[in-house]
Amino acid sequence: MKRTSRDIRTANRYEVLRQIIAASPTSRQELAAATGLSLATVATLVGELLDLRMITEVGFEDSAGGRPRGLVAVNASGGALIGVDLAETYVRVELFDLALNVLARADEDMRPGESRPEQVVGHVATAVGSVVAQAGIEGARVLGVGVSVPGQVDRDTGVSEYAPNWDWHDVPLLDLLSDHIAYPLYLDNPLRACAVAELWFGAARGRGDAVVVNLGTGVGAGLVLGGGLHRGVSNSAGEWGHTTLVLDGRLCHCGNHGCVETYVGAPGIMLNLRELSPRSSLLHPEDQTATIDALARGVAAQDPVAVKVVRDTARYLGAGIADLVNLFNPEVVVLSSWVAATLGEPLLDEVREAVARHALRRPLAATEIVLSPIPTDPVCLGAATFALEGALQSVGQRNGKRTTPARSRTAPPS
């Protein structure tokens, strides 16, 4: 799709604001150097962001022999952003200021069988109302709500096209949410959200090429290529969890057999445990979170069953990550989401060993494999940046009252 001059301007505005958030306070000269834009273009974009009260002038710094340089910083109180992590077992919502500091958080458990769209929408609406109330802010200050939903999504129409773990097909999620939530809404998927979070604040910051492996109930890989988020032609890049790992292997929700997800997603790890020790006290058959928590405690206590399950899981995961290393030759592979965070360093150590057995020597030598360093929920953080992107796109459209949910139509280089 050909980008218009307005799209390019929005992308540049977004990139300048991203740099200001990352390095406040900063000068226009430093912004030009960091973004590769001309000083005149940066000065114009900074002026627009000042008019929007997203940033503020904060004084001057001396420059060697020249006039003092004006400094700008993000205006943290200039608005609020909401990020929604809609996962198979929970809904988590975080409210951020414009510096992307968390001001409020709400969680809603999703029990098995509670995955009908209207049930999910109810949980999201409740949690969004909760964070706005907790933060004590005026609704007018909420610039938007970014919603991350697993599976394949159409950002333009706000439709969840396919969520295999819920058997969702073409669910008009943003239309359903707009009946309960008055703020502009923007839809995307956790692979993109995690990748952007790492790019802005985590292990991919300053890296040109990175793979963010999302380990939860579902599994996928967010891709950062050439310094920007890679979405693919239909916004479905990164469905690595549905690549074949074992020919004629376990049946996957997507209908295929032997997918990566069936061996290293939370239900797959539970099956690894059940196959090794069917009556293990570590196994909580209806509770993924409790089972993964029990495995983590078991590994810490050197329980042999827990150690073997994590090692076996890492063998599958390592083979799959080695494929990503060979394909994309990234600077860093980041293990993200709640399964990776819970199993932590023991999983990471085993994965590094397993990748080394399968990856080609040259790309492997250039790749770091790390746990996500982001202390909050990376999906909420990434989803909030989609709301920020949308708010910058809607500049100039705010003088009329919206009667339909906001749509995020183009993809600035996140």
PyMOL commands that set and color helices and strands:
alter all, ss='L'
color gray80, all
select helices_A, chain A and resi 5-22+28-35+39-51+76-78+117-135+139-141+173-178+190-201+240-242+261-264+266-276+288-300+304-328+337-358+361-365+378-393
alter helices_A, ss='H'
color red, helices_A
select strands_A, chain A and resi 26-27+55-61+69-74+80-86+90-97+102-109+142-148+152-154+159-163+168-171+185-188+210-215+219-225+228-230+332-336+368-371
alter strands_A, ss='S'
color yellow, strands_A
deselect
rebuild
show_as cartoon
